């Protein structure tokens, strides 16, 4: 990516390409047989699905709210649309590391200004500051001279980035590994503050920067180490350790947290995580024994009086909270992380425990109106009475404010669930949350509180009900946020148009693309790695994934549905080389008849054992190794028309089985017209037996109509693809539409994007644009029933589907240099 001064040229160049594609799209002309249409882009509604790491409200403009996430970048709340608007969908595949927000900052004196610190992993050298003067409608982008880690440990803390309220051009940023930095030109350039103490050798570094808005030159900086809070009163000329900090774990904290010799704190003393400076000069600080978001067992909450440098312990405990903490607590009580203070009352605040789950009691939100002298346990008060202390919302509250249900949040499952934030074991209840590091008391309405979890955003407009020991009314306020990681997609010829597999949250049957759907039933997978459907019986669906369920009575890692994914039956037995030590379900395929299976299990993929995909002709009762294919390859698929037929292409050898995967015949690539290649998953026709495509990266796309006996390269030189799929034919055509993610021309003019061909690959048109790249997809799947529709699975932006825009009539309006919404 180009930055700084070069970014203007980059914007202009991108705009020219973008405008050209739109003009072509808008004219609806034939381009060598492929018609170019305008497209619209929509998210498949899940509503949340991942970790919300920060929530923000501007102090002077009502309803100006933002959310940051670990792998899905940032969003702005639209009060008019009643949904969150994604801000950085223009990020390209080459810049995927920028699709995570390490920290977000608002200019307290200018509600138009927005700053995003972007970078997912410290191992990447691609990090940047996104600077907007129109609330995220457009951005200027500048390189960062240090690494960031929005999806690494400590991402729950903050905020690392802050704007000086006395000088809007000045920003400070606390890094993970490079100390404290300063910008005097609104994040264009940065300089290291070399006189700041070295307190960041643990790889987490500085987790918050807080300017005192009443005292020019006073700044507080917190590093995630014991005794890690520093201050300056002269604008950074000199720095000192804040005196009186809690530096060791006191006996009462250890006893209250169920200390045992086998579970000591991870740190010698409390480590600061979040801080908020109230209008009366009191700074509230949460602490833990580790950076989080997982593994924190001990913590405290402190109140620092900046006027006289005195400290008060305000940790919620037995003697100052109601209802009292659940007893017995079988595990350490966790740390404290989530923190927010009301703008209109410095004594009103909320803090949230971190990683108390399991225990059996889980994390609590505590609310105080007296500066932390006493607390109300909001989680307990909000929960229906249950015998084991697992606080949760009644299932009917898992809905948007307008009543639209978000049913996957209320799933109940066995305790062996392997994903983070295991579901509630209590029927009729969904967990109150986990990883609740993001919480916000609305600056303009203190009754409105939002908190983020590892899955979504909950909200209430009646928090004061807890003062009378009553439950607030809760609802979901995550509509528009889609930040999941997609592992599998299929689009059968009947039933629901789309079925999906997700990281962490199992998968879904999307009978309605606009409305959140229930999660797949048991066996539910923490990661659903693979889906397939039977070509002649499209309601027969198979799935495989990773799970913590025991291998008792039936196989917990794979299942079959005969009603299009509504109900599932486990296979009677798993294939060999399958057990809980493998964190992937492997690759599974079902033949056209729905009666024969092949399964490259996670064990085969890991070790590349000297056997090919195991096969079963009795729907999983028995499994056997095949003959003729003796490597554990994931490049397997089934013919969708001819029963018992499976294909594989691996290490320059083409394989075909016509007896249900029991035996394979093989051909060397050169003998059948293929280039020698490491391999690819064969993509099959849903209409014609034996019609197959092989997307071979820079070597192009190869096509066969005779079961792989002969192959021909399609299209012109320069076609390069990392993902490929087929979909419904264009009107008046019999051949399926083809879709690829990659390039369709060579040389300097090559543009990476999503392309469609209506004429079997002779010509291609781009169907996405510079504003809709989403960091590049992991999967693409054409819809066999809807011409022009292609589903795209992303790491951090869920599922996007592109549809021909039949309502635009070729009219396109675009403003130069505009990205985002």
N, C-alpha and C positions, 0 to 999 in steps of 0.2 A: 504494500500500500504506500502511496505517496502522501507526504505530510507537509505541514507548514506552508511555505510560499508555493511549493509545487502543487499543493492540493487544489489551488484555483485552476491550474491547467488540468488536473485530474478531473475536477468537476465538469469543466467544459467538454473534455473529451468524452467523459461518460455520458454527458447530456446529449451530445451529438449522436452517439450510438443509440442511446435510449430513444431520442426523438425519431431517428430513422426507423427504428423497429416499430414505434407507435404509428408513424405515418403509413408504413407498409401494412401494419395490422388494421389500421382504420380504413384503408382503401378496399380491403377484402378482394384483392386481385389474386389471380392464379399465378403461382410461382413455380413453373415447370411441373405442374400437377399437384402441388400442395397449396391449399388455400390458407392464406394468412388471416387470422381473426383477431379482434381485440379479446383480451382475457381479463377475467376478474379472479381474485385470490381470496380464499376463505380458510379460516382455521376450522378443523373438525373439533367440535366442542367437547372438551374434557372438564375444563374449569379448574385450573391449578395443575396439580400433578407433581410439583417439585418444591424445592426449598426456597422460601421467601426469606431473604437475608436482611432486608431493611425496608422500613416504611417511613415516609416523610410528608410533612405538611408545611406549606409556606406560611410564615408568621403574619404576613400582611394581606394575602389574597385567599379568601374562602374557597374551599373545594379544589384548591390546587394541591393535589396529592401525587406522590410518586412511590413506586416500589422498585427495589432492586432484587435480583435473583442471582444464584450462583452460576448457572449455565445458560440462562435465558435472557440475559441483559436486563434492560429496565423498561418500565411502563409509566405512563401518565394517566391518571383518572380523568375520564370525561363525564362530567355531571350531566351533560345534555344527553349523551348516548347511554349513560349508566353502565359503562364498562371501561376497562383499562385498555389503553392504546399502546401497542408496541412501538418503540422509538427507533430501533436500529436494525430493521429488517433489510436494510441496504447492504449489510456486511457480507462480503463475498466469501466464497469457499476458501480462497487463499488466506483470508484473514479470520478464520474460524476462531482463533484464540481470543479475538476481541469480543466474542459473543458471551461475555460474562462481566458483571460489574463488581469490581473490587470495592469501590466506594462511590458515593453520590453526594454532591454538595449543592446547596442552594445559596444564592446571594440574598441575605436577609433584607437588603435595601432595594433589590430589583427583582421582582417576581418573574421577569422574562428570562433571566439567566439560569442556566442549568449546566452542571459539570458532571461528567461521568468518567471515572477512572476504569479503563477497560483492559482486562487480561485475565485469562482463566488459569494459566499455569506458569509457575516461575521458571520452568524449563524452556519456555518459549522466549524468543527475543523480539516478539511482536506484541508490544503493549502501547497504549495510547490514551490521550485525554480527548474526549468528545466534548466540545464546547458549543452551546446553543444560546442564542439571544432571542429565541422565540418559543421557549418551553419545549424544545425537542422536536419541533417541526423540521428544522434543518440543523446541521452541525458543521463546524469546522473541526478538523482532526489534526492533532499534533502528536508526534512520537514522544514516548516516555523514556527517559534514560535509565530506567530501573525496571526490574521484573515485578509482576503482580500475580496474585493467585486467588481469583474469585471462587475457585472450586477446590481450594485446599483447606487444611486445618486453619481455624481462626477466622473463617469467612463470616461467622456469626457475630463478630465483634464490630466495633467502629464508633464513630466514623473517622477513617484515616484522613479524609480530605475535608478541608474547611476553608471558607472565604472570610477574609478579615472584614468585620462589619464597619471599620473605620476607613478602609481602602479597598474598594471593590476589585481592583486589579491584582491584589495580593492574595495568594493562596498558599497554604501549607499542606504537605502530604507526608504521612508517616509510612515508610516502606517496610517491607518484611526483612530485607537483608542489607539495605544501603543507608539506613539512618533517616534523618529528617531532611526534607527538601522544601524549597521555597520558590515560588514564581511571582514575579512582579508585573507580568504582562498577560494575565488571565489564562495561564496554563500553556502558553506558547512555548516558553523555555523555562528551564529549572536549574537551580543551583543547590548544591549540597550545603547544609548548615553544619560546617565542620566542627564547630565548638559544642555541638550537642553531645551529651554523654553517650557512650557506647552501651546500649542496654537492649540489644536486639540480636544476640548471637544464637538464639534458639530457632530461627527460621520463621517466627511469627512476627517479631519486631514490634513496631509502633502500631497500636490499634485505635487510638483516638487522638484527635487534636481539637481543643475547645478554646475559642476566643472568648474573653470576657467582654460583653457588649457595652459595659459601663466604664471600663478602664482601658483606655487606649494603650497598647503595648503589653497587656497582660494576656499570656497564653499558657494553657495547661496541655501537657502532652503525656500520654500514657502508653507505656510499653508492657507487653504481656509477660512480665517477670515480677517476682516479689519486690516490693519497694520501688515500683517502676514508674511513679508519677513525678514529672518534672514541671517546673514553671519558670517563666521569665516575666519581669515587670518592665523591661526596657526594650521590648520589641525584638528579643533574641540576641541582644548584645552579650548577655550572660544568662546561664541556666543554673538552677539549683534543684536538688531533690526536695520535694514537698515534705516538710517535717511531720512526724507523728503518724505516718502511714502504718497500717497493720502489716507487720513484716513476718510474723509467725502464726501458726495455727494455735489458738488457745484451747485449753482443755475442754471448756464448755462446748466449743464448736465441734471438737472431735467426738465428744460423748453424744451430743445431739445427733450427729451424723452417723452414729453406729460404727465408730472406728473399731477396727480389729487389726492385729498385727499382720494379717494376710491381705488387708486392703487399706494400706496407708495412703495419704494424699500423694499425688503425683509431683507436687512441688513443695519446697520448704516453707513457703508462705503463700498467702492469697495473691493471686495475679489479677490485675485489673482487666476488665473486659469491655464495659461500656460506662460512659459518664454523661451526665446532663446537668448543665448549670442553670438553676432556677433563677427567677427574676429577683429573689431576695439575696442573691449571692451565695446560696447553698448549693454545693455540688453533690449530687447523688452518684454513687459508684457501685457497680456490681462486680463480684469477684468469683473466680473459680480456681481449681487446682490444675487445670489444663486449658488449652486454647478453645476446645470444643470444635465442632458442634457435638461430638460424641466423646465418651470416655471421661466426662467430668463427674466427680463424686463428692467434692467438698466445695463449699462456698459461703460467702457472707455478703451483706449489703451495708454500705457505710455512707455516712453523711458528713461531708467536709465543709466546714464553715470558713469560706475564703477570707472573711474579714479579719478573723483572729487566729486562723490556722489551727482550729480545734476539730476534733473528730468525735462522732457519735456512732455507736454500733446500732443499726436499726434492722438487723436480720430478723425476718419472721421466725418465730419460735413458739414454744408451748405457752408462754406467758403473755404474748402480745398479738396472737392471731385467733380469729374465729371463723369457722369452726377450727378447733385445734388440729394439728397435723395428725394424719392417720397413723394409728398404732395397731399392730406392730409394723414397722418399716423394716423389711428384711434386708435391704441393701442400703449403702450410703445414700444420703438424701440429695445428692447432686449439688451443683453449683448454682449461681444466679447470673443471669445474662440479660434477658429482655428488660428494657427500662424506658419509661416515658414520663414526663412531668407536664402537668397542665400549664398552658400559657397564662391563663387568667388567675391561677392560684398556685403559688410555689409550694404549698403544703399538700397538694393533690398529686399523687403519683401512683404508678403501677410498676411492679417488678415481677419477673417470672423465673421460676427455678429451671434448671437445665439438667437433663439426663437423670432425673429421678426414676424414670421408667426403665426397667421394671422395678418392682419393689415390695409389695404389690401396688402401693400408692404411686400415682404418676405425677407429672409436673403440675404445679399450681401457679395460677396467676393471683398475685396479692395486690390489693387496692387499699390505699391509705388516704385519709383526708386530713391527717395531723402530722405530716412530715415524717411518717414512719414510726411514730410512737405505738400505733396500733394498726392492725391489718385485718382486712376481710379476705378470706380465701375464696376468690371468685370461682375457681374450678369446682370446689366442693359445693358451694351454694348453687351453682348452675346445673349440678348433676342430679339425676334421679337417684333415690336411695339404692345402693348396691352393697352387697356384703363384703366385698374385697377391696374397696378403696380405689378402684379404677375410675377416676372421674371421667365424665363424658357428657356430650350433648344428647338429648333425646333425638332419635333418628329423624323425626319430622322437622327438626331444625336444620338439617343438612339440605338447605334450599336457599335459592336467591331471595332477595327481599320481595320480589314479585310472585313468589311461590313456586318457581321452577325448581324441581328437585335436582340435587346433585347426588344421585343414588350410589355412586361408587364409594363415596365417603362413609357410607353406613354399612359397609360389608362386615359380616361376622365370619370368623374363620378359626380354625384350630390354632393353638398357641405356637405351633411349630412354624408359623409364617416366618419366612426368612428375610423379608424386607424391613427397612427402617420404619419405625412407627407402627409396630404390629397392631392389627385391628383389635377392637374391644372384644373381650371374651364374653361380654354381657349382651344378650339378645335385646334388641330395642334401643341400643345405645351406640353412638360413635364416639371415639376417643376425643377428649377435649383438645388434644394436640400433642406434638412432640417437636423438639427443636424450635421452641417458640421464642426465638431471639429477636424477632421483629415485632414491635408493638408501638402503637401510636395513639395517644390521646389527641383527638382532632384539635388543632390550635384554635379553631373557631366554633367548636361545639364540644364541650368537655363531656357531654353524655355519650358522644360517639367515640368508641374505641375499636380499633382494628388490631388484630394480631395475626401474624403469619406463622405457619407451621412447616413441616417437611412436605406438606401436600397442598395447602390452600390458604385462603385468608378468611377468617371469621370476623364478624362485626356485631356490635350492639349499639343501639341508640338510647339505652336505658341503664347505663352502668350504675347509676345511683340507687337502683333497687337493692343492691347488696348492703346498703347502709341500714336497711330494715330487715336484713337477713333473708331477702327474697332473691329469686333468680332473675337476672336480666333476660330479655328476649334476644336470642342470637340468630344470625343468618349468615349466609356465605356472600362475601363481597370480592370474589375472584374472577368474575366474568370478564373474558377477554385475555386473561393470563393463560397461556398455553406454553409450558416450559418443560415438557417431558422429553425423554430420550426414546426413540422408536427403534425396535429391534426386528419387527416382522410386520408385513402388510400383505393381505390378499384381497382380491376382488372377484368373487365367483360370478357365475352366469345366472344365479338365482339366489333368492333369499336376500339378506342384507347386502348392500353394495360394497361394504367395507368391513373387514375384521382386522384387528391389530394386536400386536404384542409390544409391551412397554418394559422399560427398565424400571424396577422398584414397584410398579403398581399393576402387574399382571397383564391384562388385556381386555378388549372390549369388542362387542358386536354392535356396530354403528348402524342401527336401523334408522336413525335420524342423525344427520350430520351436524345439525344446528343445536341439538339439545344433549346435555350430558346423559350418558347411558350407564346402566349397571355394569359392574365388573363381571368378567367371566366367573362362572361358578366353579366349585371344587372339581379337581384339584387346582387351587389358585397358586400361581407362581410368583415369587418375588421378581424374577425376570422371565418373561415369556419370549423364548429365543426363536421359535420357528412355528409357522402355520402352513398348512396346505389343504387343498380341496380336491375332491374327486370330480373329474371332468364330466362324466355321465350322470353323476349323482351329486350335484353341487351342494346339497345340504349335508353331505358327509365332509366333516372338517376334522383334521387332526392337529394337535398342538404338542409342543415339547418345551420344557423350561426347567429352571433351577428352583429347588424347593427344600425346605427343611423338614418335610414330612417323612415319617419312618417308612422303610421298605417292608411293610407288613400287609398281607392279604392281597395287595394289588400294587401296581407300579405307580409311584407318586410323581414321576417326571414326564409322563406323556398320557394323553387321553384322546378319545374320539367322541364326536358328536354326530348324530344322525338327523338333527333338526336345525341345522344351520348355525350352531353355536349357542343355542339356548340352554341345553342340558348336556352334561359330559359324563362319560364313563371312563374310568382308568383302564388302561390295558391290564389284563390279568397278570402279566409279568413284564419287567423291563428287559431290554436287550442286554447282553453281557457288556462289561466295561461301563456300567452305569451305577453311580453311587453319589452320595452327598458330598464327596470330596471334590467333585467337579462342579464348577460354578456356571455351567452352561448345559442346556438340554441337548445341544447338538443340532443336527439337521434331519428332519423327518419328511417323508413324502408318501402320498397315498396314490394308488393307481386310479385310472379312469372309472373302474367299476366300484371303487370304494371297498375292495375286499383284500387288497394286497398292500403291504407296507414295506418300506426300507428305512433304516434308521442308522445314520452315522452318529453314534452317541458322543457325548462330551469326552469320554475316555479315548475314543478312536481319534478324535480331532486333536487331542493334546499329545498323544504319543505316536500317532501315525502308525498304528499297529499293522502287522502283516495280515490283515483281513479287511475286506471291504465292508460296505454298509450291511448290517445284519438285516435279514428279511423275515417276514412273517406272512403266512397265507391263512392264518386263523385269527386275525385281528389281535395279535399280541399274546396269545396263549403260549406259543413257542416261537423261538428265534434261532436262526441258523446263519452261519457264515456262508457267503456266496463263493462260487468258483469263477475264476476268470478276472476277478477284481480284488486285489489283495492289499489295497492301501485304504486307510481311513480318510476318505475324501469328503469334503462338504459340498463339492460341486455336483450335486445330484438333483434331478427333477424327474417328474413323471409325465408321460404323454397324457393329454387331456381327452383324447378321443379313443385310442386303442388300449384296451385293458392289458394288464400285466406288463406294461412296457415302461422301462426306466432308462434314463440316460445319465452319463457322467463324462466330463472331460477334464483330465488332470495330467500334468507333466507331459504334454504332447501326445497323449493317447486318448482316442475316442472309444467309449464303452457303451454297449447297448444290451439290455436284457429284455427278452420277450416272454419270460416265464415267471414273472413276479419277483424278480431280483435274485433268483436262485443261481443262475449262471449268466455270465456276460461274455459276449464276443467283443473283440477289440480291433482297432485299426490304428496304425501309426499315422500321425497328422499328415505327413508329406504324401502318403498314398491316397488320401481322399480330398486333397485340395485345401488343407488347413495349414497355417503356419505353426511351427512348433511353439508352444506357449505353456506357461505354467498352469493355465487352466482357467475355467470360468463356469458359472452355473448356467446350464442350458435353459434358454427361455423358449417356451413352447406355445404353439397356437392353441387357442381354445375352440377352433373350428375344424381344423384339418389334421388328420393323423399323420405323424411323421414330419410335420413342418416345425423346424427348429431354427433358432438364432443363437449365435455365440458372440457376445460382446467381448472383444479381445483387446481392450485398451487402445494403445496407439496403433495397433495393427488393424483396427477397424472392426466392422461387423460382418460376420459370415452367416450364410443362410443355406439351409438344406430343406428339400421337400421330400426326401426319400429316406427318412430315419437316420440321416447322418452318413449314408453311403458315399455321397458326394457333396461338396460345399463350394459356394461361390461367394466372393466378397461383394457386398452391395454398396451402392453409392460411389461417390468420388473419393479420390485421395484426400487426406486431411481429416476424415471423420475419426474421432477418437472419443471413447466413451468409458466411463467408470460404472455407469448404471444404465440399464436398458429394460424396456417393457413393451408390451403390445396392448392395444385396446380396441374398442369398437370401430368398425370401418367408417370412413367418411360417407356421406349420403351418395348413393349411386355407385359405390365401390364394393368389391368383395374382399379385397385384401385388408387385413387389420391395419389400423393406424399404428405407427411405430413412435416410440418416445425414447430419447436418450438424454442423459446428463453428461455434458462434455463439450466437444468442439465439432463443428461441421466443415471448417475450413482450416487450412494450414497457414503458417507464417505469422507475420505481425498483425494481420487482420483477425486472427482467431479470437473468438470470444467464448469463454466458458459460460454455459447456461443450459436451460431446459429447452429441448427442441422436439418438434413433431414432424413426421413425414406421413403424407397420405398416399404416396405412390410407391410404396415398398422400398423406400430409401433412396430413390433417385434424386429427390430434393427435400430440403428441410427448411422449416421456419422456426424462429425462436419464439417461445411462448411465455417466457418470463422476461423481466427487464432489470435494470440496475437497482430499482427500488424494491425488488422482491427476490432476494437471494438467500436470506435467512442463514447465512453461513455455509451454504451448500448442503444438499440432502445426503442421507445415509442410504435411503431406499427410494425408488420410484415404482409405481404400479399403475398401469392404465386400467380404466374401467371398461370391461367388455360389453357393457350395455349402454353407456353414454358416450357418444362420439365427442372427442376433444378433451374429456376429463382425465386428469392424471393426478394421483395421490403421491405426496412426497413426505417421507419421514425424516425428521431432523433430530439432531442432538441439541436439545435446548429450546426448540420452538414447536415441538409436537408434530402434528400432521397438518399440512397445508394441502388443499386441493385447488387446482386450477381448472376453471370452467370457461368455455367460450361465452363471452358477454353478449348475449343476444339483444340486450336493451340499449347498447351504446350506439348502434347504427354507425359505427366508424368515427364517432366524434370523440376526440381525445384532447384534453387540456393539460399542459404540464408547464411548470415554472422552472426555469433554468436553475440548476444547483440545488434543487429540492430533493431531500431524501426523508424517508420516514412519513409520518402522518401528522 
